[in-house]
Amino acid sequence: MHAIKDRKHFTQSAGLIATHPVADALCDEFPFFAWLLRVESFRRFGYDPDSVFSPRQDSFGFTEGHACERIANDTART
């Protein structure tokens, strides 16, 4: 996934995730560990922006029945 290139996914997390340094190192060394985290994200939140685990998602990468909370700032700053 290329969250930096796809603004819909980049803005959901501001391009950041919180992970333990050991988990980060494991993802670099062992690609299957990164996939394990992807599976967990899908299992818990229904997030599958690349259509790996589910054929259909909304425009934000969530499968049916798992909508993300959308927060919008309606006030204009001066």
Protein Blocks (a to p, Z undefined) as FASTA:
>chain_A
ZZklmmklmmmnnopacddfklmmmmmmmmmlmmmmmmmmmmmnopafkommbcbdcfko
paehiacdddddfbdcZZ
